[in-house]
Amino acid sequence: METFVSKLLSEDIGTQCFHLTRYRRKKYGGKWQTVQENILPGYVFITTDKPEQIHRKLKTAEKPGILWGDDEYVATLDGREADLMERITDNKKPGEIALSQIVVEKDGEIRVLSGPLLQVEDMVKKFDFHKRVAEIETDFMGQKKVLYLGIEFE
């Protein structure tokens, strides 16, 4: 879908097309590995300062069924949603959410040392140390969504 949309949109519109991916730690064969996973499957994001122009261009696509199914649509993120995406994604690699470094203090307090969680510490609902993720709950596109962001221990 990203390739289709990228080819459809001309470079003069000034867009970037991506899906969200996160890095997280998983244990394979007794060893911890860093893996990259898709989050929010089915969503493709387009950054632009000309959303009306993009919307018109997508509506005229040759394969509108791909973009416009019965319950699928193109929508503009509101300011709060766009702000969240900017805070948790890598500025140099659109759509990528890096691992966050955390430390568990002797008193049990969890402190975020680096990574995207520094920007959204107040939104963390739970740390799952077994799965090595932090749960972030947010309203997204009119629905409550839980995003699982990767953590690594110092």
Phi and psi in radians as a Rosetta constraint file:
Dihedral C 1 N 2 CA 2 C 2 CIRCULARHARMONIC -1.035 0.35
Dihedral N 2 CA 2 C 2 N 3 CIRCULARHARMONIC -0.769 0.35
Dihedral C 2 N 3 CA 3 C 3 CIRCULARHARMONIC -1.099 0.35
Dihedral N 3 CA 3 C 3 N 4 CIRCULARHARMONIC -0.771 0.35
Dihedral C 3 N 4 CA 4 C 4 CIRCULARHARMONIC -1.026 0.35
Dihedral N 4 CA 4 C 4 N 5 CIRCULARHARMONIC -0.852 0.35
Dihedral C 4 N 5 CA 5 C 5 CIRCULARHARMONIC -1.176 0.35
Dihedral N 5 CA 5 C 5 N 6 CIRCULARHARMONIC -0.743 0.35
Dihedral C 5 N 6 CA 6 C 6 CIRCULARHARMONIC -1.052 0.35
Dihedral N 6 CA 6 C 6 N 7 CIRCULARHARMONIC -0.730 0.35
Dihedral C 6 N 7 CA 7 C 7 CIRCULARHARMONIC -1.180 0.35
Dihedral N 7 CA 7 C 7 N 8 CIRCULARHARMONIC -0.599 0.35
Dihedral C 7 N 8 CA 8 C 8 CIRCULARHARMONIC -1.198 0.35
Dihedral N 8 CA 8 C 8 N 9 CIRCULARHARMONIC -0.654 0.35
Dihedral C 8 N 9 CA 9 C 9 CIRCULARHARMONIC -1.578 0.35
Dihedral N 9 CA 9 C 9 N 10 CIRCULARHARMONIC 2.227 0.35
Dihedral C 9 N 10 CA 10 C 10 CIRCULARHARMONIC -1.328 0.35
Dihedral N 10 CA 10 C 10 N 11 CIRCULARHARMONIC 2.714 0.35
Dihedral C 10 N 11 CA 11 C 11 CIRCULARHARMONIC -1.124 0.35
Dihedral N 11 CA 11 C 11 N 12 CIRCULARHARMONIC -0.445 0.35
Dihedral C 11 N 12 CA 12 C 12 CIRCULARHARMONIC -1.225 0.35
Dihedral N 12 CA 12 C 12 N 13 CIRCULARHARMONIC -0.247 0.35
Dihedral C 12 N 13 CA 13 C 13 CIRCULARHARMONIC -1.354 0.35
Dihedral N 13 CA 13 C 13 N 14 CIRCULARHARMONIC -0.394 0.35
Dihedral C 13 N 14 CA 14 C 14 CIRCULARHARMONIC 1.249 0.35
Dihedral N 14 CA 14 C 14 N 15 CIRCULARHARMONIC 1.098 0.35
Dihedral C 14 N 15 CA 15 C 15 CIRCULARHARMONIC -2.126 0.35
Dihedral N 15 CA 15 C 15 N 16 CIRCULARHARMONIC 2.820 0.35
Dihedral C 15 N 16 CA 16 C 16 CIRCULARHARMONIC -2.253 0.35
Dihedral N 16 CA 16 C 16 N 17 CIRCULARHARMONIC 2.383 0.35
Dihedral C 16 N 17 CA 17 C 17 CIRCULARHARMONIC -2.064 0.35
Dihedral N 17 CA 17 C 17 N 18 CIRCULARHARMONIC 2.271 0.35
Dihedral C 17 N 18 CA 18 C 18 CIRCULARHARMONIC -2.779 0.35
Dihedral N 18 CA 18 C 18 N 19 CIRCULARHARMONIC 2.904 0.35
Dihedral C 18 N 19 CA 19 C 19 CIRCULARHARMONIC -2.029 0.35
Dihedral N 19 CA 19 C 19 N 20 CIRCULARHARMONIC 2.825 0.35
Dihedral C 19 N 20 CA 20 C 20 CIRCULARHARMONIC -1.476 0.35
Dihedral N 20 CA 20 C 20 N 21 CIRCULARHARMONIC 2.309 0.35
Dihedral C 20 N 21 CA 21 C 21 CIRCULARHARMONIC -2.278 0.35
Dihedral N 21 CA 21 C 21 N 22 CIRCULARHARMONIC 2.653 0.35
Dihedral C 21 N 22 CA 22 C 22 CIRCULARHARMONIC -2.203 0.35
Dihedral N 22 CA 22 C 22 N 23 CIRCULARHARMONIC 2.656 0.35
Dihedral C 22 N 23 CA 23 C 23 CIRCULARHARMONIC -1.716 0.35
Dihedral N 23 CA 23 C 23 N 24 CIRCULARHARMONIC 2.459 0.35
Dihedral C 23 N 24 CA 24 C 24 CIRCULARHARMONIC -2.664 0.35
Dihedral N 24 CA 24 C 24 N 25 CIRCULARHARMONIC 2.946 0.35
Dihedral C 24 N 25 CA 25 C 25 CIRCULARHARMONIC -1.769 0.35
Dihedral N 25 CA 25 C 25 N 26 CIRCULARHARMONIC 2.353 0.35
Dihedral C 25 N 26 CA 26 C 26 CIRCULARHARMONIC -2.360 0.35
Dihedral N 26 CA 26 C 26 N 27 CIRCULARHARMONIC 2.598 0.35
Dihedral C 26 N 27 CA 27 C 27 CIRCULARHARMONIC -1.721 0.35
Dihedral N 27 CA 27 C 27 N 28 CIRCULARHARMONIC 2.118 0.35
Dihedral C 27 N 28 CA 28 C 28 CIRCULARHARMONIC -2.183 0.35
Dihedral N 28 CA 28 C 28 N 29 CIRCULARHARMONIC 2.171 0.35
Dihedral C 28 N 29 CA 29 C 29 CIRCULARHARMONIC 1.018 0.35
Dihedral N 29 CA 29 C 29 N 30 CIRCULARHARMONIC 0.584 0.35
Dihedral C 29 N 30 CA 30 C 30 CIRCULARHARMONIC 1.417 0.35
Dihedral N 30 CA 30 C 30 N 31 CIRCULARHARMONIC 0.038 0.35
Dihedral C 30 N 31 CA 31 C 31 CIRCULARHARMONIC -2.107 0.35
Dihedral N 31 CA 31 C 31 N 32 CIRCULARHARMONIC 2.428 0.35
Dihedral C 31 N 32 CA 32 C 32 CIRCULARHARMONIC -1.378 0.35
Dihedral N 32 CA 32 C 32 N 33 CIRCULARHARMONIC 2.255 0.35
Dihedral C 32 N 33 CA 33 C 33 CIRCULARHARMONIC -2.129 0.35
Dihedral N 33 CA 33 C 33 N 34 CIRCULARHARMONIC 2.618 0.35
Dihedral C 33 N 34 CA 34 C 34 CIRCULARHARMONIC -1.630 0.35
Dihedral N 34 CA 34 C 34 N 35 CIRCULARHARMONIC 2.192 0.35
Dihedral C 34 N 35 CA 35 C 35 CIRCULARHARMONIC -2.149 0.35
Dihedral N 35 CA 35 C 35 N 36 CIRCULARHARMONIC 2.755 0.35
Dihedral C 35 N 36 CA 36 C 36 CIRCULARHARMONIC -1.960 0.35
Dihedral N 36 CA 36 C 36 N 37 CIRCULARHARMONIC 2.257 0.35
Dihedral C 36 N 37 CA 37 C 37 CIRCULARHARMONIC -2.256 0.35
Dihedral N 37 CA 37 C 37 N 38 CIRCULARHARMONIC 2.598 0.35
Dihedral C 37 N 38 CA 38 C 38 CIRCULARHARMONIC -1.328 0.35
Dihedral N 38 CA 38 C 38 N 39 CIRCULARHARMONIC 2.444 0.35
Dihedral C 38 N 39 CA 39 C 39 CIRCULARHARMONIC -2.173 0.35
Dihedral N 39 CA 39 C 39 N 40 CIRCULARHARMONIC 2.728 0.35
Dihedral C 39 N 40 CA 40 C 40 CIRCULARHARMONIC 0.956 0.35
Dihedral N 40 CA 40 C 40 N 41 CIRCULARHARMONIC 1.000 0.35
Dihedral C 40 N 41 CA 41 C 41 CIRCULARHARMONIC -1.010 0.35
Dihedral N 41 CA 41 C 41 N 42 CIRCULARHARMONIC 2.497 0.35
Dihedral C 41 N 42 CA 42 C 42 CIRCULARHARMONIC 1.630 0.35
Dihedral N 42 CA 42 C 42 N 43 CIRCULARHARMONIC -0.236 0.35
Dihedral C 42 N 43 CA 43 C 43 CIRCULARHARMONIC -1.709 0.35
Dihedral N 43 CA 43 C 43 N 44 CIRCULARHARMONIC 2.319 0.35
Dihedral C 43 N 44 CA 44 C 44 CIRCULARHARMONIC -2.106 0.35
Dihedral N 44 CA 44 C 44 N 45 CIRCULARHARMONIC 2.292 0.35
Dihedral C 44 N 45 CA 45 C 45 CIRCULARHARMONIC -1.849 0.35
Dihedral N 45 CA 45 C 45 N 46 CIRCULARHARMONIC 2.486 0.35
Dihedral C 45 N 46 CA 46 C 46 CIRCULARHARMONIC -2.239 0.35
Dihedral N 46 CA 46 C 46 N 47 CIRCULARHARMONIC 2.133 0.35
Dihedral C 46 N 47 CA 47 C 47 CIRCULARHARMONIC -1.630 0.35
Dihedral N 47 CA 47 C 47 N 48 CIRCULARHARMONIC 2.331 0.35
Dihedral C 47 N 48 CA 48 C 48 CIRCULARHARMONIC -2.873 0.35
Dihedral N 48 CA 48 C 48 N 49 CIRCULARHARMONIC 2.748 0.35
Dihedral C 48 N 49 CA 49 C 49 CIRCULARHARMONIC -1.836 0.35
Dihedral N 49 CA 49 C 49 N 50 CIRCULARHARMONIC 0.193 0.35
Dihedral C 49 N 50 CA 50 C 50 CIRCULARHARMONIC -2.272 0.35
Dihedral N 50 CA 50 C 50 N 51 CIRCULARHARMONIC 1.095 0.35
Dihedral C 50 N 51 CA 51 C 51 CIRCULARHARMONIC -1.083 0.35
Dihedral N 51 CA 51 C 51 N 52 CIRCULARHARMONIC -0.588 0.35
Dihedral C 51 N 52 CA 52 C 52 CIRCULARHARMONIC -1.131 0.35
Dihedral N 52 CA 52 C 52 N 53 CIRCULARHARMONIC -0.720 0.35
Dihedral C 52 N 53 CA 53 C 53 CIRCULARHARMONIC -1.136 0.35
Dihedral N 53 CA 53 C 53 N 54 CIRCULARHARMONIC -0.723 0.35
Dihedral C 53 N 54 CA 54 C 54 CIRCULARHARMONIC -1.110 0.35
Dihedral N 54 CA 54 C 54 N 55 CIRCULARHARMONIC -0.796 0.35
Dihedral C 54 N 55 CA 55 C 55 CIRCULARHARMONIC -1.016 0.35
Dihedral N 55 CA 55 C 55 N 56 CIRCULARHARMONIC -0.800 0.35
Dihedral C 55 N 56 CA 56 C 56 CIRCULARHARMONIC -1.081 0.35
Dihedral N 56 CA 56 C 56 N 57 CIRCULARHARMONIC -0.742 0.35
Dihedral C 56 N 57 CA 57 C 57 CIRCULARHARMONIC -1.118 0.35
Dihedral N 57 CA 57 C 57 N 58 CIRCULARHARMONIC -0.742 0.35
Dihedral C 57 N 58 CA 58 C 58 CIRCULARHARMONIC -1.168 0.35
Dihedral N 58 CA 58 C 58 N 59 CIRCULARHARMONIC -0.616 0.35
Dihedral C 58 N 59 CA 59 C 59 CIRCULARHARMONIC -1.119 0.35
Dihedral N 59 CA 59 C 59 N 60 CIRCULARHARMONIC -0.490 0.35
Dihedral C 59 N 60 CA 60 C 60 CIRCULARHARMONIC -1.637 0.35
Dihedral N 60 CA 60 C 60 N 61 CIRCULARHARMONIC 0.140 0.35
Dihedral C 60 N 61 CA 61 C 61 CIRCULARHARMONIC -1.042 0.35
Dihedral N 61 CA 61 C 61 N 62 CIRCULARHARMONIC 2.543 0.35
Dihedral C 61 N 62 CA 62 C 62 CIRCULARHARMONIC -1.121 0.35
Dihedral N 62 CA 62 C 62 N 63 CIRCULARHARMONIC -0.518 0.35
Dihedral C 62 N 63 CA 63 C 63 CIRCULARHARMONIC -1.978 0.35
Dihedral N 63 CA 63 C 63 N 64 CIRCULARHARMONIC 1.167 0.35
Dihedral C 63 N 64 CA 64 C 64 CIRCULARHARMONIC -1.112 0.35
Dihedral N 64 CA 64 C 64 N 65 CIRCULARHARMONIC -0.410 0.35
Dihedral C 64 N 65 CA 65 C 65 CIRCULARHARMONIC -1.071 0.35
Dihedral N 65 CA 65 C 65 N 66 CIRCULARHARMONIC -0.521 0.35
Dihedral C 65 N 66 CA 66 C 66 CIRCULARHARMONIC -1.180 0.35
Dihedral N 66 CA 66 C 66 N 67 CIRCULARHARMONIC -0.682 0.35
Dihedral C 66 N 67 CA 67 C 67 CIRCULARHARMONIC -1.661 0.35
Dihedral N 67 CA 67 C 67 N 68 CIRCULARHARMONIC -0.421 0.35
Dihedral C 67 N 68 CA 68 C 68 CIRCULARHARMONIC -2.258 0.35
Dihedral N 68 CA 68 C 68 N 69 CIRCULARHARMONIC 1.246 0.35
Dihedral C 68 N 69 CA 69 C 69 CIRCULARHARMONIC -1.395 0.35
Dihedral N 69 CA 69 C 69 N 70 CIRCULARHARMONIC -3.017 0.35
Dihedral C 69 N 70 CA 70 C 70 CIRCULARHARMONIC -1.066 0.35
Dihedral N 70 CA 70 C 70 N 71 CIRCULARHARMONIC -0.789 0.35
Dihedral C 70 N 71 CA 71 C 71 CIRCULARHARMONIC -2.043 0.35
Dihedral N 71 CA 71 C 71 N 72 CIRCULARHARMONIC 0.309 0.35
Dihedral C 71 N 72 CA 72 C 72 CIRCULARHARMONIC -1.891 0.35
Dihedral N 72 CA 72 C 72 N 73 CIRCULARHARMONIC 2.616 0.35
Dihedral C 72 N 73 CA 73 C 73 CIRCULARHARMONIC -2.778 0.35
Dihedral N 73 CA 73 C 73 N 74 CIRCULARHARMONIC 2.932 0.35
Dihedral C 73 N 74 CA 74 C 74 CIRCULARHARMONIC -1.775 0.35
Dihedral N 74 CA 74 C 74 N 75 CIRCULARHARMONIC 2.292 0.35
Dihedral C 74 N 75 CA 75 C 75 CIRCULARHARMONIC -2.420 0.35
Dihedral N 75 CA 75 C 75 N 76 CIRCULARHARMONIC 2.749 0.35
Dihedral C 75 N 76 CA 76 C 76 CIRCULARHARMONIC -1.687 0.35
Dihedral N 76 CA 76 C 76 N 77 CIRCULARHARMONIC 2.305 0.35
Dihedral C 76 N 77 CA 77 C 77 CIRCULARHARMONIC -1.174 0.35
Dihedral N 77 CA 77 C 77 N 78 CIRCULARHARMONIC 2.471 0.35
Dihedral C 77 N 78 CA 78 C 78 CIRCULARHARMONIC -1.328 0.35
Dihedral N 78 CA 78 C 78 N 79 CIRCULARHARMONIC 3.008 0.35
Dihedral C 78 N 79 CA 79 C 79 CIRCULARHARMONIC -1.004 0.35
Dihedral N 79 CA 79 C 79 N 80 CIRCULARHARMONIC -0.702 0.35
Dihedral C 79 N 80 CA 80 C 80 CIRCULARHARMONIC -1.169 0.35
Dihedral N 80 CA 80 C 80 N 81 CIRCULARHARMONIC -0.721 0.35
Dihedral C 80 N 81 CA 81 C 81 CIRCULARHARMONIC -1.181 0.35
Dihedral N 81 CA 81 C 81 N 82 CIRCULARHARMONIC -0.767 0.35
Dihedral C 81 N 82 CA 82 C 82 CIRCULARHARMONIC -1.105 0.35
Dihedral N 82 CA 82 C 82 N 83 CIRCULARHARMONIC -0.689 0.35
Dihedral C 82 N 83 CA 83 C 83 CIRCULARHARMONIC -1.086 0.35
Dihedral N 83 CA 83 C 83 N 84 CIRCULARHARMONIC -0.759 0.35
Dihedral C 83 N 84 CA 84 C 84 CIRCULARHARMONIC -1.056 0.35
Dihedral N 84 CA 84 C 84 N 85 CIRCULARHARMONIC -0.809 0.35
Dihedral C 84 N 85 CA 85 C 85 CIRCULARHARMONIC -1.055 0.35
Dihedral N 85 CA 85 C 85 N 86 CIRCULARHARMONIC -0.722 0.35
Dihedral C 85 N 86 CA 86 C 86 CIRCULARHARMONIC -1.149 0.35
Dihedral N 86 CA 86 C 86 N 87 CIRCULARHARMONIC -0.630 0.35
Dihedral C 86 N 87 CA 87 C 87 CIRCULARHARMONIC -1.261 0.35
Dihedral N 87 CA 87 C 87 N 88 CIRCULARHARMONIC -0.606 0.35
Dihedral C 87 N 88 CA 88 C 88 CIRCULARHARMONIC -1.693 0.35
Dihedral N 88 CA 88 C 88 N 89 CIRCULARHARMONIC -0.278 0.35
Dihedral C 88 N 89 CA 89 C 89 CIRCULARHARMONIC -1.685 0.35
Dihedral N 89 CA 89 C 89 N 90 CIRCULARHARMONIC 2.783 0.35
Dihedral C 89 N 90 CA 90 C 90 CIRCULARHARMONIC -1.336 0.35
Dihedral N 90 CA 90 C 90 N 91 CIRCULARHARMONIC 2.231 0.35
Dihedral C 90 N 91 CA 91 C 91 CIRCULARHARMONIC -1.111 0.35
Dihedral N 91 CA 91 C 91 N 92 CIRCULARHARMONIC -0.545 0.35
Dihedral C 91 N 92 CA 92 C 92 CIRCULARHARMONIC -1.541 0.35
Dihedral N 92 CA 92 C 92 N 93 CIRCULARHARMONIC -0.350 0.35
Dihedral C 92 N 93 CA 93 C 93 CIRCULARHARMONIC -2.260 0.35
Dihedral N 93 CA 93 C 93 N 94 CIRCULARHARMONIC 1.527 0.35
Dihedral C 93 N 94 CA 94 C 94 CIRCULARHARMONIC -0.934 0.35
Dihedral N 94 CA 94 C 94 N 95 CIRCULARHARMONIC 2.313 0.35
Dihedral C 94 N 95 CA 95 C 95 CIRCULARHARMONIC 1.531 0.35
Dihedral N 95 CA 95 C 95 N 96 CIRCULARHARMONIC -0.145 0.35
Dihedral C 95 N 96 CA 96 C 96 CIRCULARHARMONIC -1.638 0.35
Dihedral N 96 CA 96 C 96 N 97 CIRCULARHARMONIC 2.306 0.35
Dihedral C 96 N 97 CA 97 C 97 CIRCULARHARMONIC -1.963 0.35
Dihedral N 97 CA 97 C 97 N 98 CIRCULARHARMONIC 1.989 0.35
Dihedral C 97 N 98 CA 98 C 98 CIRCULARHARMONIC -1.299 0.35
Dihedral N 98 CA 98 C 98 N 99 CIRCULARHARMONIC 2.949 0.35
Dihedral C 98 N 99 CA 99 C 99 CIRCULARHARMONIC -1.226 0.35
Dihedral N 99 CA 99 C 99 N 100 CIRCULARHARMONIC 2.587 0.35
Dihedral C 99 N 100 CA 100 C 100 CIRCULARHARMONIC -1.880 0.35
Dihedral N 100 CA 100 C 100 N 101 CIRCULARHARMONIC 2.401 0.35
Dihedral C 100 N 101 CA 101 C 101 CIRCULARHARMONIC -1.551 0.35
Dihedral N 101 CA 101 C 101 N 102 CIRCULARHARMONIC 2.272 0.35
Dihedral C 101 N 102 CA 102 C 102 CIRCULARHARMONIC -2.262 0.35
Dihedral N 102 CA 102 C 102 N 103 CIRCULARHARMONIC 2.855 0.35
Dihedral C 102 N 103 CA 103 C 103 CIRCULARHARMONIC -2.405 0.35
Dihedral N 103 CA 103 C 103 N 104 CIRCULARHARMONIC 2.463 0.35
Dihedral C 103 N 104 CA 104 C 104 CIRCULARHARMONIC -1.776 0.35
Dihedral N 104 CA 104 C 104 N 105 CIRCULARHARMONIC 2.006 0.35
Dihedral C 104 N 105 CA 105 C 105 CIRCULARHARMONIC -1.233 0.35
Dihedral N 105 CA 105 C 105 N 106 CIRCULARHARMONIC 2.891 0.35
Dihedral C 105 N 106 CA 106 C 106 CIRCULARHARMONIC -1.048 0.35
Dihedral N 106 CA 106 C 106 N 107 CIRCULARHARMONIC -0.527 0.35
Dihedral C 106 N 107 CA 107 C 107 CIRCULARHARMONIC -1.473 0.35
Dihedral N 107 CA 107 C 107 N 108 CIRCULARHARMONIC 0.072 0.35
Dihedral C 107 N 108 CA 108 C 108 CIRCULARHARMONIC 1.596 0.35
Dihedral N 108 CA 108 C 108 N 109 CIRCULARHARMONIC -0.116 0.35
Dihedral C 108 N 109 CA 109 C 109 CIRCULARHARMONIC -1.240 0.35
Dihedral N 109 CA 109 C 109 N 110 CIRCULARHARMONIC 2.437 0.35
Dihedral C 109 N 110 CA 110 C 110 CIRCULARHARMONIC -1.751 0.35
Dihedral N 110 CA 110 C 110 N 111 CIRCULARHARMONIC 2.237 0.35
Dihedral C 110 N 111 CA 111 C 111 CIRCULARHARMONIC -2.114 0.35
Dihedral N 111 CA 111 C 111 N 112 CIRCULARHARMONIC 2.266 0.35
Dihedral C 111 N 112 CA 112 C 112 CIRCULARHARMONIC -1.498 0.35
Dihedral N 112 CA 112 C 112 N 113 CIRCULARHARMONIC 2.201 0.35
Dihedral C 112 N 113 CA 113 C 113 CIRCULARHARMONIC -1.666 0.35
Dihedral N 113 CA 113 C 113 N 114 CIRCULARHARMONIC -0.665 0.35
Dihedral C 113 N 114 CA 114 C 114 CIRCULARHARMONIC -2.813 0.35
Dihedral N 114 CA 114 C 114 N 115 CIRCULARHARMONIC 2.958 0.35
Dihedral C 114 N 115 CA 115 C 115 CIRCULARHARMONIC 1.720 0.35
Dihedral N 115 CA 115 C 115 N 116 CIRCULARHARMONIC -3.089 0.35
Dihedral C 115 N 116 CA 116 C 116 CIRCULARHARMONIC -1.108 0.35
Dihedral N 116 CA 116 C 116 N 117 CIRCULARHARMONIC -0.438 0.35
Dihedral C 116 N 117 CA 117 C 117 CIRCULARHARMONIC -1.110 0.35
Dihedral N 117 CA 117 C 117 N 118 CIRCULARHARMONIC -0.418 0.35
Dihedral C 117 N 118 CA 118 C 118 CIRCULARHARMONIC -1.013 0.35
Dihedral N 118 CA 118 C 118 N 119 CIRCULARHARMONIC -0.557 0.35
Dihedral C 118 N 119 CA 119 C 119 CIRCULARHARMONIC -1.433 0.35
Dihedral N 119 CA 119 C 119 N 120 CIRCULARHARMONIC -0.329 0.35
Dihedral C 119 N 120 CA 120 C 120 CIRCULARHARMONIC -2.332 0.35
Dihedral N 120 CA 120 C 120 N 121 CIRCULARHARMONIC 0.508 0.35
Dihedral C 120 N 121 CA 121 C 121 CIRCULARHARMONIC -0.928 0.35
Dihedral N 121 CA 121 C 121 N 122 CIRCULARHARMONIC -0.638 0.35
Dihedral C 121 N 122 CA 122 C 122 CIRCULARHARMONIC -1.214 0.35
Dihedral N 122 CA 122 C 122 N 123 CIRCULARHARMONIC -0.250 0.35
Dihedral C 122 N 123 CA 123 C 123 CIRCULARHARMONIC -1.693 0.35
Dihedral N 123 CA 123 C 123 N 124 CIRCULARHARMONIC -0.111 0.35
Dihedral C 123 N 124 CA 124 C 124 CIRCULARHARMONIC -1.231 0.35
Dihedral N 124 CA 124 C 124 N 125 CIRCULARHARMONIC 2.136 0.35
Dihedral C 124 N 125 CA 125 C 125 CIRCULARHARMONIC -1.611 0.35
Dihedral N 125 CA 125 C 125 N 126 CIRCULARHARMONIC -0.560 0.35
Dihedral C 125 N 126 CA 126 C 126 CIRCULARHARMONIC -2.841 0.35
Dihedral N 126 CA 126 C 126 N 127 CIRCULARHARMONIC 2.541 0.35
Dihedral C 126 N 127 CA 127 C 127 CIRCULARHARMONIC -1.839 0.35
Dihedral N 127 CA 127 C 127 N 128 CIRCULARHARMONIC 2.208 0.35
Dihedral C 127 N 128 CA 128 C 128 CIRCULARHARMONIC -1.877 0.35
Dihedral N 128 CA 128 C 128 N 129 CIRCULARHARMONIC 1.736 0.35
Dihedral C 128 N 129 CA 129 C 129 CIRCULARHARMONIC -1.245 0.35
Dihedral N 129 CA 129 C 129 N 130 CIRCULARHARMONIC -0.531 0.35
Dihedral C 129 N 130 CA 130 C 130 CIRCULARHARMONIC -1.138 0.35
Dihedral N 130 CA 130 C 130 N 131 CIRCULARHARMONIC -0.794 0.35
Dihedral C 130 N 131 CA 131 C 131 CIRCULARHARMONIC -1.548 0.35
Dihedral N 131 CA 131 C 131 N 132 CIRCULARHARMONIC -0.141 0.35
Dihedral C 131 N 132 CA 132 C 132 CIRCULARHARMONIC 1.023 0.35
Dihedral N 132 CA 132 C 132 N 133 CIRCULARHARMONIC 0.896 0.35
Dihedral C 132 N 133 CA 133 C 133 CIRCULARHARMONIC -2.412 0.35
Dihedral N 133 CA 133 C 133 N 134 CIRCULARHARMONIC 2.716 0.35
Dihedral C 133 N 134 CA 134 C 134 CIRCULARHARMONIC -1.947 0.35
Dihedral N 134 CA 134 C 134 N 135 CIRCULARHARMONIC 2.333 0.35
Dihedral C 134 N 135 CA 135 C 135 CIRCULARHARMONIC -1.601 0.35
Dihedral N 135 CA 135 C 135 N 136 CIRCULARHARMONIC 2.169 0.35
Dihedral C 135 N 136 CA 136 C 136 CIRCULARHARMONIC -2.001 0.35
Dihedral N 136 CA 136 C 136 N 137 CIRCULARHARMONIC 2.163 0.35
Dihedral C 136 N 137 CA 137 C 137 CIRCULARHARMONIC -1.843 0.35
Dihedral N 137 CA 137 C 137 N 138 CIRCULARHARMONIC 2.333 0.35
Dihedral C 137 N 138 CA 138 C 138 CIRCULARHARMONIC -2.630 0.35
Dihedral N 138 CA 138 C 138 N 139 CIRCULARHARMONIC 2.774 0.35
Dihedral C 138 N 139 CA 139 C 139 CIRCULARHARMONIC -1.487 0.35
Dihedral N 139 CA 139 C 139 N 140 CIRCULARHARMONIC 2.252 0.35
Dihedral C 139 N 140 CA 140 C 140 CIRCULARHARMONIC -2.483 0.35
Dihedral N 140 CA 140 C 140 N 141 CIRCULARHARMONIC 2.101 0.35
Dihedral C 140 N 141 CA 141 C 141 CIRCULARHARMONIC 0.958 0.35
Dihedral N 141 CA 141 C 141 N 142 CIRCULARHARMONIC 0.696 0.35
Dihedral C 141 N 142 CA 142 C 142 CIRCULARHARMONIC 1.416 0.35
Dihedral N 142 CA 142 C 142 N 143 CIRCULARHARMONIC 0.128 0.35
Dihedral C 142 N 143 CA 143 C 143 CIRCULARHARMONIC -2.303 0.35
Dihedral N 143 CA 143 C 143 N 144 CIRCULARHARMONIC 2.664 0.35
Dihedral C 143 N 144 CA 144 C 144 CIRCULARHARMONIC -1.305 0.35
Dihedral N 144 CA 144 C 144 N 145 CIRCULARHARMONIC 2.237 0.35
Dihedral C 144 N 145 CA 145 C 145 CIRCULARHARMONIC -2.209 0.35
Dihedral N 145 CA 145 C 145 N 146 CIRCULARHARMONIC 2.536 0.35
Dihedral C 145 N 146 CA 146 C 146 CIRCULARHARMONIC -1.929 0.35
Dihedral N 146 CA 146 C 146 N 147 CIRCULARHARMONIC 2.150 0.35
Dihedral C 146 N 147 CA 147 C 147 CIRCULARHARMONIC -1.810 0.35
Dihedral N 147 CA 147 C 147 N 148 CIRCULARHARMONIC 2.367 0.35
Dihedral C 147 N 148 CA 148 C 148 CIRCULARHARMONIC -1.883 0.35
Dihedral N 148 CA 148 C 148 N 149 CIRCULARHARMONIC 1.947 0.35
Dihedral C 148 N 149 CA 149 C 149 CIRCULARHARMONIC -1.809 0.35
Dihedral N 149 CA 149 C 149 N 150 CIRCULARHARMONIC 2.424 0.35
Dihedral C 149 N 150 CA 150 C 150 CIRCULARHARMONIC -1.207 0.35
Dihedral N 150 CA 150 C 150 N 151 CIRCULARHARMONIC 2.454 0.35
Dihedral C 150 N 151 CA 151 C 151 CIRCULARHARMONIC -2.210 0.35
Dihedral N 151 CA 151 C 151 N 152 CIRCULARHARMONIC 2.709 0.35
Dihedral C 151 N 152 CA 152 C 152 CIRCULARHARMONIC -2.412 0.35
Dihedral N 152 CA 152 C 152 N 153 CIRCULARHARMONIC 2.488 0.35
Dihedral C 152 N 153 CA 153 C 153 CIRCULARHARMONIC -1.549 0.35
Dihedral N 153 CA 153 C 153 N 154 CIRCULARHARMONIC 2.489 0.35
